[in-house]
Amino acid sequence: MTAPAVTRSALAWSAFLTHRPRLFRPGHIRERAELNREYDRHRGSARERGYTSAWDKAAKAHLQRHPLCVYCQLVDRLTPATCVDHLYPQRQFAETFWRSEWWCSSCKECHDGFKQTIERKGRAALDALAQRLGLPLLG
Ligand SMILES: [Zn+2]
């Protein structure tokens, strides 16, 4: 028994099906990694913004004590939290970085979606959220 003949056209067809053209990126559009580096230069790296190993340790301990996303709990969803959010975003309210009364266990979806929306709405929306969560307001 012989192996089926692989024809020249079958090979060409297979190459056609598996070939992926290189992504076209105009010269003025920069890569995501480059944009992130530039953003970090502007705002400071995570370490420079206070996310030190001490923060990692404190955040981990907070997540162990408060394992569910507090924002999901507002709508009766029980979701494991994966990060600790600063209710008052530390880029505007740096003085609250270590104030654990405003640390909120959060899932990534809430942190990247719902909470960003609240932050864009400004201080009054942050205060309203603090109230809904039963947290003190920033004086
Ligand atoms: Zn959530």
Backbone and ligand atoms as CSV (ligand in chain L), in Angstrom:
chain,resi,resn,atom,element,x,y,z
A,1,MET,N,N,0.849,-1.200,0.000
A,1,MET,CA,C,0.000,0.000,0.000
A,1,MET,C,C,0.878,1.241,0.000
A,2,THR,N,N,0.535,2.171,-0.792
A,2,THR,CA,C,1.351,3.392,-0.896
A,2,THR,C,C,0.608,4.563,-0.278
A,3,ALA,N,N,1.377,5.478,0.200
A,3,ALA,CA,C,0.776,6.690,0.782
A,3,ALA,C,C,0.084,7.474,-0.325
A,4,PRO,N,N,-1.014,8.142,0.014
A,4,PRO,CA,C,-1.679,8.925,-1.028
A,4,PRO,C,C,-0.738,10.013,-1.550
A,5,ALA,N,N,-0.787,10.206,-2.816
A,5,ALA,CA,C,0.090,11.206,-3.423
A,5,ALA,C,C,-0.327,12.602,-2.954
A,6,VAL,N,N,0.651,13.378,-2.569
A,6,VAL,CA,C,0.377,14.771,-2.221
A,6,VAL,C,C,0.664,15.594,-3.465
A,7,THR,N,N,-0.357,16.136,-3.969
A,7,THR,CA,C,-0.170,16.873,-5.217
A,7,THR,C,C,0.367,18.271,-4.940
A,8,ARG,N,N,0.922,18.817,-5.942
A,8,ARG,CA,C,1.454,20.176,-5.854
A,8,ARG,C,C,0.339,21.169,-5.486
A,9,SER,N,N,-0.836,20.948,-6.060
A,9,SER,CA,C,-1.919,21.901,-5.780
A,9,SER,C,C,-2.445,21.740,-4.358
A,10,ALA,N,N,-2.403,20.510,-3.819
A,10,ALA,CA,C,-2.826,20.311,-2.435
A,10,ALA,C,C,-1.895,21.066,-1.496
A,11,LEU,N,N,-0.590,21.021,-1.769
A,11,LEU,CA,C,0.373,21.761,-0.945
A,11,LEU,C,C,0.113,23.264,-1.029
A,12,ALA,N,N,-0.160,23.744,-2.221
A,12,ALA,CA,C,-0.410,25.177,-2.401
A,12,ALA,C,C,-1.666,25.578,-1.635
A,13,TRP,N,N,-2.675,24.716,-1.711
A,13,TRP,CA,C,-3.934,24.998,-1.015
A,13,TRP,C,C,-3.710,25.028,0.495
A,14,SER,N,N,-2.929,24.061,0.990
A,14,SER,CA,C,-2.639,24.004,2.418
A,14,SER,C,C,-1.876,25.249,2.868
A,15,ALA,N,N,-0.918,25.689,2.063
A,15,ALA,CA,C,-0.160,26.902,2.397
A,15,ALA,C,C,-1.091,28.107,2.416
A,16,PHE,N,N,-2.017,28.123,1.464
A,16,PHE,CA,C,-2.969,29.236,1.399
A,16,PHE,C,C,-3.825,29.292,2.656
A,17,LEU,N,N,-4.250,28.094,3.120
A,17,LEU,CA,C,-5.141,28.047,4.282
A,17,LEU,C,C,-4.427,28.414,5.574
A,18,THR,N,N,-3.154,28.094,5.683
A,18,THR,CA,C,-2.458,28.306,6.954
A,18,THR,C,C,-1.639,29.595,6.978
A,19,HIS,N,N,-1.479,30.214,5.823
A,19,HIS,CA,C,-0.677,31.434,5.793
A,19,HIS,C,C,-1.413,32.573,6.480
A,20,ARG,N,N,-0.707,33.249,7.370
A,20,ARG,CA,C,-1.290,34.451,7.967
A,20,ARG,C,C,-0.419,35.638,7.570
A,21,PRO,N,N,-1.034,36.588,6.888
A,21,PRO,CA,C,-0.222,37.742,6.501
A,21,PRO,C,C,0.245,38.502,7.738
A,22,ARG,N,N,1.391,39.135,7.648
A,22,ARG,CA,C,1.863,39.961,8.764
A,22,ARG,C,C,0.860,41.074,8.976
A,23,LEU,N,N,0.641,41.400,10.259
A,23,LEU,CA,C,-0.286,42.487,10.536
A,23,LEU,C,C,0.285,43.778,9.990
A,24,PHE,N,N,-0.547,44.515,9.326
A,24,PHE,CA,C,-0.112,45.803,8.813
A,24,PHE,C,C,-0.243,46.847,9.913
A,25,ARG,N,N,0.826,47.536,10.184
A,25,ARG,CA,C,0.772,48.588,11.200
A,25,ARG,C,C,1.432,49.834,10.619
A,26,PRO,N,N,0.648,50.869,10.348
A,26,PRO,CA,C,1.240,52.084,9.795
A,26,PRO,C,C,2.331,52.615,10.723
A,27,GLY,N,N,3.331,53.259,10.155
A,27,GLY,CA,C,4.491,53.701,10.916
A,27,GLY,C,C,4.162,54.609,12.088
A,28,HIS,N,N,3.096,55.389,11.976
A,28,HIS,CA,C,2.802,56.321,13.048
A,28,HIS,C,C,2.036,55.687,14.201
A,29,ILE,N,N,1.584,54.434,14.022
A,29,ILE,CA,C,0.875,53.731,15.100
A,29,ILE,C,C,1.917,52.924,15.868
A,30,ARG,N,N,2.033,53.216,17.150
A,30,ARG,CA,C,3.061,52.532,17.921
A,30,ARG,C,C,2.509,51.300,18.611
A,31,GLU,N,N,3.423,50.388,18.928
A,31,GLU,CA,C,3.004,49.153,19.561
A,31,GLU,C,C,2.511,49.417,20.971
A,32,ARG,N,N,1.606,48.557,21.418
A,32,ARG,CA,C,1.015,48.676,22.746
A,32,ARG,C,C,2.107,48.744,23.823
A,33,ALA,N,N,3.117,47.899,23.733
A,33,ALA,CA,C,4.169,47.869,24.762
A,33,ALA,C,C,4.890,49.206,24.838
A,34,GLU,N,N,5.123,49.802,23.682
A,34,GLU,CA,C,5.810,51.093,23.652
A,34,GLU,C,C,4.929,52.172,24.286
A,35,LEU,N,N,3.628,52.120,23.969
A,35,LEU,CA,C,2.689,53.084,24.562
A,35,LEU,C,C,2.636,52.922,26.076
A,36,ASN,N,N,2.637,51.654,26.538
A,36,ASN,CA,C,2.598,51.413,27.985
A,36,ASN,C,C,3.843,51.959,28.662
A,37,ARG,N,N,5.016,51.782,28.011
A,37,ARG,CA,C,6.256,52.301,28.602
A,37,ARG,C,C,6.184,53.818,28.711
A,38,GLU,N,N,5.640,54.449,27.669
A,38,GLU,CA,C,5.543,55.904,27.680
A,38,GLU,C,C,4.586,56.371,28.775
A,39,TYR,N,N,3.465,55.658,28.900
A,39,TYR,CA,C,2.489,55.989,29.936
A,39,TYR,C,C,3.131,55.858,31.315
A,40,ASP,N,N,3.909,54.787,31.518
A,40,ASP,CA,C,4.585,54.583,32.798
A,40,ASP,C,C,5.607,55.680,33.075
A,41,ARG,N,N,6.308,56.134,32.021
A,41,ARG,CA,C,7.279,57.231,32.219
A,41,ARG,C,C,6.563,58.470,32.730
A,42,HIS,N,N,5.360,58.680,32.207
A,42,HIS,CA,C,4.578,59.853,32.576
A,42,HIS,C,C,4.023,59.737,33.999
A,43,ARG,N,N,3.437,58.610,34.316
A,43,ARG,CA,C,2.754,58.480,35.613
A,43,ARG,C,C,3.627,57.813,36.657
A,44,GLY,N,N,4.805,57.305,36.264
A,44,GLY,CA,C,5.650,56.542,37.169
A,44,GLY,C,C,5.283,55.072,37.082
A,45,SER,N,N,6.252,54.206,37.291
A,45,SER,CA,C,5.979,52.775,37.202
A,45,SER,C,C,5.094,52.362,38.386
A,46,ALA,N,N,4.607,51.147,38.350
A,46,ALA,CA,C,3.770,50.655,39.446
A,46,ALA,C,C,4.518,50.791,40.774
A,47,ARG,N,N,5.796,50.428,40.789
A,47,ARG,CA,C,6.585,50.541,42.028
A,47,ARG,C,C,6.670,51.994,42.475
A,48,GLU,N,N,6.905,52.876,41.499
A,48,GLU,CA,C,7.028,54.298,41.843
A,48,GLU,C,C,5.705,54.854,42.360
A,49,ARG,N,N,4.588,54.262,41.933
A,49,ARG,CA,C,3.277,54.731,42.386
A,49,ARG,C,C,2.883,54.123,43.728
A,50,GLY,N,N,3.776,53.356,44.315
A,50,GLY,CA,C,3.510,52.844,45.656
A,50,GLY,C,C,3.183,51.361,45.710
A,51,TYR,N,N,3.103,50.720,44.535
A,51,TYR,CA,C,2.768,49.296,44.531
A,51,TYR,C,C,4.044,48.491,44.774
A,52,THR,N,N,4.489,48.543,46.016
A,52,THR,CA,C,5.735,47.901,46.431
A,52,THR,C,C,5.445,46.488,46.910
A,53,SER,N,N,6.492,45.793,47.328
A,53,SER,CA,C,6.273,44.452,47.876
A,53,SER,C,C,5.463,44.558,49.181
A,54,ALA,N,N,5.615,45.668,49.896
A,54,ALA,CA,C,4.803,45.863,51.113
A,54,ALA,C,C,3.325,45.942,50.740
A,55,TRP,N,N,3.021,46.624,49.630
A,55,TRP,CA,C,1.635,46.687,49.160
A,55,TRP,C,C,1.148,45.300,48.757
A,56,ASP,N,N,1.976,44.577,48.007
A,56,ASP,CA,C,1.580,43.225,47.576
A,56,ASP,C,C,1.185,42.372,48.785
A,57,LYS,N,N,1.984,42.482,49.847
A,57,LYS,CA,C,1.739,41.690,51.049
A,57,LYS,C,C,0.435,42.135,51.729
A,58,ALA,N,N,0.253,43.451,51.845
A,58,ALA,CA,C,-0.955,43.980,52.491
A,58,ALA,C,C,-2.192,43.631,51.669
A,59,ALA,N,N,-2.085,43.737,50.354
A,59,ALA,CA,C,-3.225,43.438,49.484
A,59,ALA,C,C,-3.598,41.960,49.579
A,60,LYS,N,N,-2.587,41.107,49.635
A,60,LYS,CA,C,-2.842,39.673,49.731
A,60,LYS,C,C,-3.575,39.361,51.044
A,61,ALA,N,N,-3.122,39.983,52.123
A,61,ALA,CA,C,-3.765,39.772,53.430
A,61,ALA,C,C,-5.208,40.284,53.387
A,62,HIS,N,N,-5.424,41.427,52.727
A,62,HIS,CA,C,-6.774,41.988,52.619
A,62,HIS,C,C,-7.682,41.019,51.847
A,63,LEU,N,N,-7.166,40.472,50.764
A,63,LEU,CA,C,-7.969,39.529,49.968
A,63,LEU,C,C,-8.303,38.263,50.758
A,64,GLN,N,N,-7.403,37.871,51.647
A,64,GLN,CA,C,-7.702,36.687,52.459
A,64,GLN,C,C,-8.829,36.979,53.449
A,65,ARG,N,N,-8.837,38.193,53.975
A,65,ARG,CA,C,-9.898,38.561,54.927
A,65,ARG,C,C,-11.213,38.891,54.213
A,66,HIS,N,N,-11.092,39.421,52.986
A,66,HIS,CA,C,-12.272,39.855,52.219
A,66,HIS,C,C,-12.184,39.263,50.815
A,67,PRO,N,N,-12.541,37.990,50.674
A,67,PRO,CA,C,-12.281,37.293,49.409
A,67,PRO,C,C,-13.272,37.581,48.276
A,68,LEU,N,N,-14.374,38.276,48.584
A,68,LEU,CA,C,-15.372,38.502,47.526
A,68,LEU,C,C,-15.325,39.937,47.018
A,69,CYS,N,N,-15.689,40.103,45.754
A,69,CYS,CA,C,-15.732,41.427,45.133
A,69,CYS,C,C,-16.856,42.239,45.773
A,70,VAL,N,N,-16.503,43.376,46.376
A,70,VAL,CA,C,-17.518,44.190,47.063
A,70,VAL,C,C,-18.464,44.862,46.068
A,71,TYR,N,N,-17.983,45.115,44.864
A,71,TYR,CA,C,-18.836,45.765,43.859
A,71,TYR,C,C,-19.871,44.778,43.328
A,72,CYS,N,N,-19.468,43.537,43.108
A,72,CYS,CA,C,-20.431,42.508,42.694
A,72,CYS,C,C,-21.476,42.295,43.785
A,73,GLN,N,N,-21.055,42.366,45.052
A,73,GLN,CA,C,-21.991,42.146,46.153
A,73,GLN,C,C,-23.089,43.199,46.186
A,74,LEU,N,N,-22.803,44.374,45.638
A,74,LEU,CA,C,-23.843,45.417,45.572
A,74,LEU,C,C,-25.026,44.965,44.728
A,75,VAL,N,N,-24.768,44.082,43.776
A,75,VAL,CA,C,-25.865,43.581,42.930
A,75,VAL,C,C,-26.086,42.084,43.176
A,76,ASP,N,N,-25.783,41.675,44.436
A,76,ASP,CA,C,-26.035,40.299,44.885
A,76,ASP,C,C,-25.331,39.234,44.044
A,77,ARG,N,N,-24.169,39.592,43.520
A,77,ARG,CA,C,-23.350,38.586,42.833
A,77,ARG,C,C,-22.214,38.215,43.763
A,78,LEU,N,N,-21.901,36.939,43.835
A,78,LEU,CA,C,-20.775,36.483,44.650
A,78,LEU,C,C,-19.646,36.102,43.704
A,79,THR,N,N,-18.622,36.947,43.674
A,79,THR,CA,C,-17.510,36.744,42.741
A,79,THR,C,C,-16.195,36.819,43.517
A,80,PRO,N,N,-15.322,35.864,43.317
A,80,PRO,CA,C,-14.023,35.964,43.993
A,80,PRO,C,C,-13.282,37.226,43.549
A,81,ALA,N,N,-12.716,37.933,44.508
A,81,ALA,CA,C,-11.932,39.137,44.193
A,81,ALA,C,C,-10.523,38.715,43.804
A,82,THR,N,N,-9.942,39.481,42.910
A,82,THR,CA,C,-8.575,39.170,42.473
A,82,THR,C,C,-7.625,40.339,42.711
A,83,CYS,N,N,-8.162,41.488,43.096
A,83,CYS,CA,C,-7.267,42.618,43.362
A,83,CYS,C,C,-7.884,43.495,44.444
A,84,VAL,N,N,-7.076,44.371,44.984
A,84,VAL,CA,C,-7.565,45.336,45.970
A,84,VAL,C,C,-7.581,46.704,45.297
A,85,ASP,N,N,-8.769,47.259,45.232
A,85,ASP,CA,C,-8.967,48.550,44.586
A,85,ASP,C,C,-8.950,49.644,45.651
A,86,HIS,N,N,-8.363,50.772,45.298
A,86,HIS,CA,C,-8.470,51.945,46.170
A,86,HIS,C,C,-9.757,52.663,45.786
A,87,LEU,N,N,-10.751,52.686,46.697
A,87,LEU,CA,C,-12.019,53.314,46.338
A,87,LEU,C,C,-11.778,54.730,45.834
A,88,TYR,N,N,-10.968,55.483,46.579
A,88,TYR,CA,C,-10.555,56.806,46.088
A,88,TYR,C,C,-9.258,56.596,45.320
A,89,PRO,N,N,-9.298,56.696,43.993
A,89,PRO,CA,C,-8.140,56.289,43.186
A,89,PRO,C,C,-6.873,57.020,43.632
A,90,GLN,N,N,-5.823,56.244,43.806
A,90,GLN,CA,C,-4.621,56.813,44.419
A,90,GLN,C,C,-3.922,57.816,43.510
A,91,ARG,N,N,-4.232,57.813,42.205
A,91,ARG,CA,C,-3.574,58.817,41.358
A,91,ARG,C,C,-4.117,60.224,41.653
A,92,GLN,N,N,-5.347,60.299,42.192
A,92,GLN,CA,C,-5.900,61.597,42.590
A,92,GLN,C,C,-5.817,61.811,44.093
A,93,PHE,N,N,-5.914,60.708,44.832
A,93,PHE,CA,C,-5.997,60.797,46.298
A,93,PHE,C,C,-4.864,59.960,46.897
A,94,ALA,N,N,-3.625,60.353,46.560
A,94,ALA,CA,C,-2.458,59.558,46.954
A,94,ALA,C,C,-2.384,59.379,48.468
A,95,GLU,N,N,-2.917,60.352,49.202
A,95,GLU,CA,C,-2.835,60.287,50.663
A,95,GLU,C,C,-3.651,59.127,51.235
A,96,THR,N,N,-4.528,58.543,50.422
A,96,THR,CA,C,-5.365,57.445,50.930
A,96,THR,C,C,-4.770,56.062,50.624
A,97,PHE,N,N,-3.594,56.040,50.016
A,97,PHE,CA,C,-3.036,54.762,49.562
A,97,PHE,C,C,-3.047,53.698,50.652
A,98,TRP,N,N,-2.584,54.075,51.846
A,98,TRP,CA,C,-2.472,53.090,52.932
A,98,TRP,C,C,-3.673,53.105,53.867
A,99,ARG,N,N,-4.734,53.821,53.495
A,99,ARG,CA,C,-5.926,53.874,54.358
A,99,ARG,C,C,-6.828,52.696,54.009
A,100,SER,N,N,-6.686,51.644,54.813
A,100,SER,CA,C,-7.342,50.379,54.469
A,100,SER,C,C,-8.870,50.455,54.544
A,101,GLU,N,N,-9.408,51.504,55.200
A,101,GLU,CA,C,-10.875,51.595,55.232
A,101,GLU,C,C,-11.450,51.807,53.828
A,102,TRP,N,N,-10.605,52.214,52.873
A,102,TRP,CA,C,-11.083,52.402,51.503
A,102,TRP,C,C,-10.505,51.384,50.537
A,103,TRP,N,N,-9.946,50.316,51.078
A,103,TRP,CA,C,-9.492,49.235,50.203
A,103,TRP,C,C,-10.701,48.362,49.888
A,104,CYS,N,N,-10.913,48.082,48.634
A,104,CYS,CA,C,-12.059,47.291,48.210
A,104,CYS,C,C,-11.606,46.085,47.415
A,105,SER,N,N,-11.901,44.900,47.958
A,105,SER,CA,C,-11.632,43.687,47.184
A,105,SER,C,C,-12.481,43.740,45.930
A,106,SER,N,N,-11.869,43.445,44.812
A,106,SER,CA,C,-12.580,43.601,43.542
A,106,SER,C,C,-12.196,42.487,42.569
A,107,CYS,N,N,-13.164,42.134,41.727
A,107,CYS,CA,C,-12.833,41.240,40.622
A,107,CYS,C,C,-12.283,42.127,39.490
A,108,LYS,N,N,-11.618,41.507,38.550
A,108,LYS,CA,C,-11.005,42.282,37.469
A,108,LYS,C,C,-12.062,42.994,36.634
A,109,GLU,N,N,-13.183,42.303,36.407
A,109,GLU,CA,C,-14.238,42.893,35.581
A,109,GLU,C,C,-14.749,44.195,36.192
A,110,CYS,N,N,-15.015,44.194,37.497
A,110,CYS,CA,C,-15.492,45.416,38.154
A,110,CYS,C,C,-14.396,46.478,38.189
A,111,HIS,N,N,-13.175,46.049,38.491
A,111,HIS,CA,C,-12.071,47.012,38.576
A,111,HIS,C,C,-11.867,47.726,37.245
A,112,ASP,N,N,-11.932,46.963,36.158
A,112,ASP,CA,C,-11.641,47.542,34.840
A,112,ASP,C,C,-12.863,48.186,34.187
A,113,GLY,N,N,-14.046,47.868,34.670
A,113,GLY,CA,C,-15.253,48.382,34.025
A,113,GLY,C,C,-16.026,49.336,34.919
A,114,PHE,N,N,-16.876,48.765,35.756
A,114,PHE,CA,C,-17.744,49.544,36.644
A,114,PHE,C,C,-16.976,50.638,37.389
A,115,LYS,N,N,-15.847,50.249,38.013
A,115,LYS,CA,C,-15.139,51.223,38.855
A,115,LYS,C,C,-14.506,52.338,38.023
A,116,GLN,N,N,-14.025,52.015,36.831
A,116,GLN,CA,C,-13.444,53.065,35.972
A,116,GLN,C,C,-14.530,54.078,35.587
A,117,THR,N,N,-15.728,53.569,35.346
A,117,THR,CA,C,-16.851,54.447,35.000
A,117,THR,C,C,-17.142,55.397,36.155
A,118,ILE,N,N,-17.179,54.857,37.376
A,118,ILE,CA,C,-17.422,55.690,38.563
A,118,ILE,C,C,-16.310,56.739,38.697
A,119,GLU,N,N,-15.072,56.304,38.506
A,119,GLU,CA,C,-13.943,57.234,38.666
A,119,GLU,C,C,-14.025,58.381,37.664
A,120,ARG,N,N,-14.459,58.069,36.445
A,120,ARG,CA,C,-14.578,59.126,35.430
A,120,ARG,C,C,-15.666,60.136,35.796
A,121,LYS,N,N,-16.657,59.675,36.571
A,121,LYS,CA,C,-17.751,60.583,36.963
A,121,LYS,C,C,-17.325,61.561,38.045
A,122,GLY,N,N,-16.241,61.244,38.758
A,122,GLY,CA,C,-15.700,62.211,39.702
A,122,GLY,C,C,-16.016,61.953,41.162
A,123,ARG,N,N,-15.654,62.909,41.938
A,123,ARG,CA,C,-15.665,62.796,43.397
A,123,ARG,C,C,-17.046,62.447,43.957
A,124,ALA,N,N,-18.110,63.112,43.467
A,124,ALA,CA,C,-19.443,62.859,44.020
A,124,ALA,C,C,-19.838,61.394,43.812
A,125,ALA,N,N,-19.490,60.835,42.655
A,125,ALA,CA,C,-19.815,59.434,42.375
A,125,ALA,C,C,-19.012,58.507,43.288
A,126,LEU,N,N,-17.776,58.884,43.575
A,126,LEU,CA,C,-16.951,58.075,44.488
A,126,LEU,C,C,-17.537,58.108,45.898
A,127,ASP,N,N,-17.970,59.293,46.324
A,127,ASP,CA,C,-18.585,59.408,47.649
A,127,ASP,C,C,-19.879,58.584,47.724
A,128,ALA,N,N,-20.672,58.634,46.662
A,128,ALA,CA,C,-21.924,57.869,46.639
A,128,ALA,C,C,-21.624,56.369,46.726
A,129,LEU,N,N,-20.575,55.951,46.032
A,129,LEU,CA,C,-20.198,54.529,46.081
A,129,LEU,C,C,-19.732,54.152,47.484
A,130,ALA,N,N,-18.949,55.033,48.102
A,130,ALA,CA,C,-18.490,54.776,49.476
A,130,ALA,C,C,-19.697,54.583,50.399
A,131,GLN,N,N,-20.714,55.443,50.217
A,131,GLN,CA,C,-21.921,55.333,51.042
A,131,GLN,C,C,-22.636,54.012,50.818
A,132,ARG,N,N,-22.772,53.637,49.549
A,132,ARG,CA,C,-23.459,52.361,49.253
A,132,ARG,C,C,-22.734,51.187,49.889
A,133,LEU,N,N,-21.390,51.316,49.991
A,133,LEU,CA,C,-20.598,50.227,50.566
A,133,LEU,C,C,-20.504,50.331,52.091
A,134,GLY,N,N,-21.094,51.401,52.649
A,134,GLY,CA,C,-21.030,51.589,54.089
A,134,GLY,C,C,-19.660,52.033,54.567
A,135,LEU,N,N,-18.913,52.693,53.698
A,135,LEU,CA,C,-17.564,53.148,54.060
A,135,LEU,C,C,-17.612,54.636,54.415
A,136,PRO,N,N,-16.653,55.084,55.217
A,136,PRO,CA,C,-16.619,56.518,55.539
A,136,PRO,C,C,-16.304,57.324,54.280
A,137,LEU,N,N,-16.736,58.570,54.276
A,137,LEU,CA,C,-16.397,59.450,53.159
A,137,LEU,C,C,-15.047,60.076,53.419
A,138,LEU,N,N,-14.361,60.337,52.340
A,138,LEU,CA,C,-13.065,61.022,52.443
A,138,LEU,C,C,-13.345,62.462,52.881
A,139,GLY,N,N,-12.704,62.891,53.977
A,139,GLY,CA,C,-12.979,64.218,54.540
A,139,GLY,C,C,-12.488,65.356,53.655
L,1,ZN,ZN,ZN,-16.919,42.323,40.734
